[in-house]
Amino acid sequence: MSERLQARLAELRREYELGQRRLQELMGQEVTLRETLLRISGAIQVLEEMSGTPDAPSSATGGATAATGGVPGTPVEGMPVSSRP
């Protein structure tokens, strides 16, 4: 291959590697954020139960909507079935 093609190939490989690393970082952040949202949702649910608030799902606890992108009734990945709201 010509020198120009070799240089472009090396550049693309570097970009690909950087992209792979960034993807791994973002995936780690996603896991952390899901765990945080799940804890917050659980705390909201406990406080609502303690205050005697009716069992109407709110945007934060309606089937873990905050942790599942706003889809009520969607199970949260990695959460045991018996613990799902």
N, C-alpha and C positions, 0 to 999 in steps of 0.2 A: 504494500500500500504506500501511497505517497506520504510524505512528511505531514502535509496538511490534514489528511484523513486520520493519521495516527494521533495528531494533536487533538482533533475533534473527538475522536473516540475516547481519549484519556479524559477530556473535559466532561463528556457525557457520563463516563463512569464515576467521576468525582461528584457530579450533580446527583446521580442516582444514589450513591452512598449517603450523601447529605440528606436526601429525601427520605431514605430508609431510617436514618437516625431520628429525623424530625417526627416521622410517623410513630416510631416507638415512644418518643417523648409524649406525644399527644395521646397515645393509647394509655399511657400511664396516668396522665392527667384525667382522662375520661374515667378511669377506674376510681381514682381518688374523689372526683366530683360526684360520681354515682353513690359512693359510700357516704359522702357528706350529705347529699340530698336524702338518702335513706334514713340516716340518723335524724335529720331535721324533721322529716315526715313522721317518724316514730315519736319524736318528742311532741309534735303537734297533736298527734292522735292521743297520746297519754294525757296531755293537758286538757284536750277536749273532753275526754272521758271523765277526768277528775272534776271538771267544771259542770258536768251534766249537760253539755251541749248535745242537742239532738244528733242522731247518727247520719246527718246529711253530709255526703262527701264534699269537701272543699277542694279548691284547686291544688292544695298542697298534699292532701291525703286521699283523694278520690282514686283508690286503686294504685297508689304510688305514682300519680300522674307526673309529678315533678321529676321523678327518677326515670320515667319511661317516655319522656318527650311529649307529654300531654295526652296520652292515650289511656283513658280510664279503664281499669280492669286488666291492664297488661301486666303480667308478672314481671318482677324485677329480676334480671339475670343474676344468678349466683345466690339468690336468697332462697332458703329452704321453703318448701311449699307450706308447711305448717306455720311459718312466721309471716307469710305474705298478708298484707292488709286486705 
